[in-house]
Amino acid sequence: MTYSDLWRRLTPLYDEGEAKAMVRLLLERCFGLTLADIYGGGLEASGINTERLEQLMRRLEQSEPVQYAIGEELFCGRWFRVTPAVLIPRPETQELCEWCLGSLSPWRGRGERPHILDIGTGSGCIAITLAAEVAEARVTAWDISEEALTIARENAQHLGAQVTFEQVDILAHAQSSLQSKAAEPSVKFKAQSPRYDIIISNPPYIAKMEAEQMTGNVLDWEPHGALFVPDDDPLLFYRAIARLALSALKPQGLLFLEINPLYHDELMAMLRDMGFADVETRNDQFNKQRMIKAVRQ
């Protein structure tokens, strides 16, 4: 059995480059092989458990993402545990996190403690990275899924990050807030009382009509609740998050969002209409409009 034998088994599903990268990752992370081991010829000589390798390869042949098969993914230099209960962290989310980290530099060494809220934390990759990189930060992370929060807590413990995790449904939260304000405008919804310096989110933003263009390793495996929004309301989560940000962010507090490029213009207009200032877009490494930052006045 050789490296070439393995990656060729995946070419019905993936192009050659992706198939090779997946098998390399599998061999490195699950069996501790070096590149010299991988390219050196027969893998049996490396003393690996060939039965386990075959089980993992069969999972990949069923289009299961390699990250779920090996149980982890690299994000901002740290390995995060992932299961089908959470989205697999992606490079564009890392870019959003790095943008946010850049904005936190003024706090470093000043003795102040910026308070950050991550909405829809999933594996906890954003919240944990921010907490690990900025020791002064107080980081809170929300998710609707208790399964996801279990994974996020395990990641935080494993990586030594201090994050407060809470089970919160942002849509129900926003609706309760609106009802509370309507009943008594002078009273703020109780859950909005913390004053955050930064709110960051990678919310669901793929319209269901886009599903037919998605590959099986995403559509058949990753949690749909973290991916999709209704076709007739693609800004559903952004609206709820922005409403929260208007009352929960401190003046001049920052809102960071990962976005769907298809709805970039609509989202920019919505944020400006809601009163946010300095609304700014950044493209990701593939030159897609993927991130927005806005300032609460």
Number of C-alpha atoms within 10 A of each C-alpha: 11 13 18 15 10 18 21 16 16 22 15 10 17 16 12 14 10 14 20 19 13 20 22 20 17 21 21 15 13 17 15 13 19 14 11 8 16 18 14 13 14 14 18 11 10 15 9 15 12 12 9 12 16 12 11 18 20 15 15 23 15 13 18 20 22 20 21 21 19 17 16 18 20 16 18 18 9 14 15 25 22 25 21 18 22 25 21 24 21 12 15 19 22 19 19 25 24 16 16 21 14 9 11 18 11 9 14 14 11 9 8 11 16 18 18 25 28 25 25 26 29 31 29 31 28 29 31 29 23 26 20 18 13 19 14 19 21 19 27 21 26 23 23 20 19 14 15 24 24 16 19 27 19 16 21 24 12 12 15 12 19 19 24 15 21 16 14 17 14 20 16 12 16 21 12 15 22 16 12 16 13 11 10 10 11 9 11 15 20 10 13 17 11 13 17 23 23 25 26 25 25 24 26 22 23 22 18 15 11 10 14 9 8 10 11 16 15 17 15 15 17 20 17 17 14 21 18 18 20 14 13 9 11 21 24 16 19 23 18 17 23 23 17 20 25 19 18 24 26 18 14 14 19 25 26 23 24 25 26 19 16 15 14 17 10 12 20 17 12 16 22 14 10 13 13 22 16 13 18 12 18 16 15 17 11 9 8 14 19 22 23 21 23 22 23 24 14
